[in-house]
Amino acid sequence: MKKNLVLIAILSLVIFACGPIATTETAVEYNDEMIDVQTDVDQALVDLLDEIDLGDEESILDAQDEALKVIKDAEKKVDEMDDFDGKDDYKKAMKDLLKMYKDIVENELTEVIDYTIYYDDLTDDEWDYFYELYDSALEKYEEAFDEFTEFQKDFAEEWDFVLE
């Protein structure tokens, strides 16, 4: 009886020490969790852009604050997530993507907001710069999103699932 208890204790230690075993199913779940985080941030950015296009000063600034809050919450969620299969590659890729969102909101879109609020007084050169800011933000977004998408495709291929 003692031998069985000792054997069970040793097997339990080995199983728990190794942690959960990564499978295709757990990879899909991990990917879905990450994409849920990214979707929330993307929606906050869309909401901010909508307010820039249609809102008044107060609603624009509120949407900017909300976007930054959602990004901060997303960063915290990702930091709190476990590594997948003992690797933090996915977390790093998501953090890079979140860093891009934050950079755009704090830099290009902050300037765009300033110009939007005072659009009646803008010169032609200022309008040109306004559109350059939008283009710059879009380029940063597309570049970071393409890099993340490539990482995600590689992750899906490694873990044998198809992205939808």
Secondary structure, 3 states (H helix, E strand, C coil): CHHHHHHHHHHHHHHHHHCCCCCHHHHHHHHHHHHHHHHHHHHHHHHHHHHHHHCCHHHHHHHHHHHHHHHHHHHHHHHHCCCECCECHHHHHHHHHHHHHHHHHHCHHHHHHHHHHCHHHCCHHHHHHHHHHHHHHHHHHHHHHHHHHHHHHHHHHHCCCCCC
